[in-house]
Amino acid sequence: MQRVIASVSLSLDGYSAGPNWSVKHPLGEGGERLHAWKFPPQGHDPELMEFTPEGAVIIGKHMYTAGEAPWGENPPFHLPVFVLTHEPRETLVKEGGTTFTFVTDGIESALSQAKAAAGDKDVAVGGGANAIQQYLKAGLLDELLVHVVPIIFGSGIRFFEDTGSKHIELERVKVIVSPIVTHLWFRIPK
Protein backbone atom coordinates (compact mmCIF):
# COMPACT_ATOMS: atom_id res chain seq x y z
CA MET A 1 0.00 0.00 0.00
CA GLN A 2 1.33 3.43 -0.94
CA ARG A 3 2.16 5.63 2.05
CA VAL A 4 2.88 9.35 2.41
CA ILE A 5 5.74 9.64 4.88
CA ALA A 6 7.54 12.68 6.25
CA SER A 7 10.94 12.46 7.88
CA VAL A 8 12.59 15.21 9.91
CA SER A 9 15.68 15.51 12.07
CA LEU A 10 15.19 17.69 15.15
CA SER A 11 17.27 19.06 17.98
CA LEU A 12 16.13 18.04 21.45
CA ASP A 13 14.42 21.43 21.79
CA GLY A 14 12.42 20.93 18.59
CA TYR A 15 14.37 22.83 15.91
CA SER A 16 14.70 21.45 12.37
CA ALA A 17 17.40 24.03 11.57
CA GLY A 18 19.81 25.92 13.75
CA PRO A 19 19.96 29.68 14.27
CA ASN A 20 20.68 32.19 11.50
CA TRP A 21 19.19 30.22 8.61
CA SER A 22 20.26 31.49 5.16
CA VAL A 23 21.06 30.13 1.71
CA LYS A 24 24.71 30.08 2.84
CA HIS A 25 23.64 28.12 5.97
CA PRO A 26 20.62 26.10 4.75
CA LEU A 27 20.41 24.19 8.03
CA GLY A 28 21.25 27.21 10.15
CA GLU A 29 24.52 27.55 12.02
CA GLY A 30 25.50 24.13 13.34
CA GLY A 31 22.50 22.51 11.67
CA GLU A 32 24.61 19.93 9.84
CA ARG A 33 24.78 18.14 13.19
CA LEU A 34 21.10 17.24 12.77
CA HIS A 35 21.92 14.99 9.83
CA ALA A 36 25.32 13.59 10.83
CA TRP A 37 23.65 10.29 11.79
CA LYS A 38 22.92 9.66 8.08
CA PHE A 39 26.54 9.71 6.95
CA PRO A 40 29.70 7.70 7.64
CA PRO A 41 31.13 6.78 9.99
CA GLN A 42 27.69 6.39 11.63
CA GLY A 43 25.81 5.39 8.46
CA HIS A 44 22.17 4.42 8.15
CA ASP A 45 20.46 2.25 10.72
CA PRO A 46 19.35 -0.93 8.90
CA GLU A 47 15.91 -0.74 10.56
CA LEU A 48 15.30 2.60 8.84
CA MET A 49 16.07 1.25 5.38
CA GLU A 50 12.42 0.19 5.02
CA PHE A 51 11.61 3.92 4.93
CA THR A 52 13.99 4.80 2.09
CA PRO A 53 11.76 6.58 -0.42
CA GLU A 54 11.39 4.57 -3.59
CA GLY A 55 8.61 6.39 -5.43
CA ALA A 56 8.69 10.19 -5.36
CA VAL A 57 9.64 13.07 -3.09
CA ILE A 58 7.98 16.40 -2.30
CA ILE A 59 10.09 19.30 -1.06
CA GLY A 60 9.57 22.98 -0.39
CA LYS A 61 11.04 25.87 -2.37
CA HIS A 62 13.50 26.79 0.41
CA MET A 63 14.92 23.26 0.50
CA TYR A 64 15.26 23.28 -3.28
CA THR A 65 16.92 26.72 -3.33
CA ALA A 66 19.36 25.76 -0.57
CA GLY A 67 20.21 22.41 -2.16
CA GLU A 68 20.32 23.29 -5.85
CA ALA A 69 24.00 24.31 -5.98
CA PRO A 70 25.41 21.69 -3.57
CA TRP A 71 23.44 18.88 -5.25
CA GLY A 72 24.94 19.73 -8.64
CA GLU A 73 24.08 17.79 -11.76
CA ASN A 74 23.46 14.49 -9.95
CA PRO A 75 21.18 15.23 -6.96
CA PRO A 76 20.83 12.53 -4.28
CA PHE A 77 17.18 11.72 -5.00
CA HIS A 78 17.29 9.62 -8.19
CA LEU A 79 13.48 9.90 -8.23
CA PRO A 80 10.84 12.35 -9.38
CA VAL A 81 10.88 15.37 -7.04
CA PHE A 82 7.98 17.81 -6.77
CA VAL A 83 8.89 21.28 -5.53
CA LEU A 84 6.20 23.40 -3.83
CA THR A 85 6.56 26.95 -5.11
CA HIS A 86 4.69 30.04 -6.26
CA GLU A 87 7.08 30.61 -9.16
CA PRO A 88 6.29 28.71 -12.39
CA ARG A 89 9.28 26.97 -13.92
CA GLU A 90 9.90 24.26 -16.50
CA THR A 91 10.60 20.71 -15.28
CA LEU A 92 14.32 20.25 -14.71
CA VAL A 93 15.90 16.90 -15.60
CA LYS A 94 19.13 15.98 -13.85
CA GLU A 95 21.51 13.01 -13.96
CA GLY A 96 20.72 9.82 -12.09
CA GLY A 97 16.97 9.90 -12.69
CA THR A 98 16.13 13.02 -10.68
CA THR A 99 13.52 15.29 -12.23
CA PHE A 100 12.35 18.46 -10.50
CA THR A 101 8.75 19.40 -11.25
CA PHE A 102 7.74 22.80 -9.90
CA VAL A 103 4.17 22.77 -8.58
CA THR A 104 2.41 26.11 -8.20
CA ASP A 105 -1.14 24.99 -7.50
CA GLY A 106 -0.88 23.69 -3.95
CA ILE A 107 0.08 20.77 -1.77
CA GLU A 108 -2.80 18.56 -2.91
CA SER A 109 -1.74 18.91 -6.55
CA ALA A 110 1.88 18.13 -5.66
CA LEU A 111 0.73 15.05 -3.74
CA SER A 112 -1.49 13.87 -6.57
CA GLN A 113 1.36 14.23 -9.07
CA ALA A 114 3.85 12.53 -6.73
CA LYS A 115 1.50 9.60 -6.11
CA ALA A 116 0.97 9.14 -9.84
CA ALA A 117 4.74 9.24 -10.47
CA ALA A 118 5.41 6.81 -7.59
CA GLY A 119 2.98 4.14 -8.80
CA ASP A 120 2.51 1.78 -5.85
CA LYS A 121 5.66 3.00 -4.06
CA ASP A 122 5.79 5.45 -1.15
CA VAL A 123 5.87 9.23 -1.40
CA ALA A 124 8.24 11.08 0.92
CA VAL A 125 7.63 14.63 2.08
CA GLY A 126 11.25 15.59 2.51
CA GLY A 127 11.12 19.07 3.95
CA GLY A 128 11.79 21.65 4.94
CA ALA A 129 9.75 22.27 8.02
CA ASN A 130 7.12 24.39 6.26
CA ALA A 131 6.37 21.74 3.64
CA ILE A 132 5.97 19.00 6.24
CA GLN A 133 3.85 21.29 8.45
CA GLN A 134 1.45 21.93 5.56
CA TYR A 135 0.93 18.21 4.92
CA LEU A 136 0.60 17.43 8.63
CA LYS A 137 -1.93 20.25 9.15
CA ALA A 138 -3.95 19.12 6.10
CA GLY A 139 -4.12 15.52 7.38
CA LEU A 140 -2.34 14.20 4.29
CA LEU A 141 0.49 12.29 6.02
CA ASP A 142 0.25 8.60 6.85
CA GLU A 143 3.47 8.37 8.84
CA LEU A 144 5.98 10.70 10.48
CA LEU A 145 9.58 9.83 11.32
CA VAL A 146 11.25 12.12 13.83
CA HIS A 147 15.00 11.75 14.33
CA VAL A 148 15.89 13.43 17.64
CA VAL A 149 19.52 14.48 17.91
CA PRO A 150 20.94 15.20 21.38
CA ILE A 151 21.74 18.86 20.81
CA ILE A 152 19.98 22.02 22.01
CA PHE A 153 19.99 25.00 19.62
CA GLY A 154 17.94 27.47 21.65
CA SER A 155 16.75 29.12 18.43
CA GLY A 156 16.32 28.39 14.75
CA ILE A 157 13.40 26.99 12.77
CA ARG A 158 11.02 25.33 15.21
CA PHE A 159 9.44 22.31 13.55
CA PHE A 160 6.09 22.12 15.35
CA GLU A 161 5.56 25.89 15.22
CA ASP A 162 2.77 25.88 12.65
CA THR A 163 0.80 22.65 12.70
CA GLY A 164 -2.53 24.40 13.17
CA SER A 165 -4.93 24.23 16.06
CA LYS A 166 -6.07 20.73 15.16
CA HIS A 167 -5.33 18.03 17.73
CA ILE A 168 -3.27 15.32 16.00
CA GLU A 169 -3.04 11.87 17.55
CA LEU A 170 -0.01 9.74 16.69
CA GLU A 171 0.38 5.99 17.04
CA ARG A 172 3.91 4.86 17.85
CA VAL A 173 5.20 2.27 15.38
CA LYS A 174 8.82 1.95 16.42
CA VAL A 175 11.55 3.55 18.52
CA ILE A 176 15.20 2.99 17.62
CA VAL A 177 17.84 4.33 20.01
CA SER A 178 21.48 4.81 19.11
CA PRO A 179 24.22 6.84 20.80
CA ILE A 180 23.85 9.75 18.36
CA VAL A 181 20.13 9.82 17.50
CA THR A 182 16.76 8.49 18.63
CA HIS A 183 14.39 7.57 15.80
CA LEU A 184 10.68 7.88 16.56
CA TRP A 185 8.38 6.37 13.95
CA PHE A 186 4.68 7.27 14.13
CA ARG A 187 1.56 6.35 12.18
CA ILE A 188 -1.08 9.04 11.86
CA PRO A 189 -4.52 7.40 12.16
CA LYS A 190 -7.12 8.72 9.75
Secondary structure, DSSP 8 states (H G I E B T S, - for coil): ---EEEEEEEETTSEEE-SS--SSSTT-TTGGGGGGGGSTTT---GGGGGGS--SEEEEEHHHHHHHHHHHTTS-S--SEEEEE-SS----EE-GGG-EEEEE-S-HHHHHHHHHHHHTTS-EEEEE-HHHHHHHHHTT--SEEEEEEES---SSSEEGGGGS-S-----EEEEEEE-SS-EEEEEE---
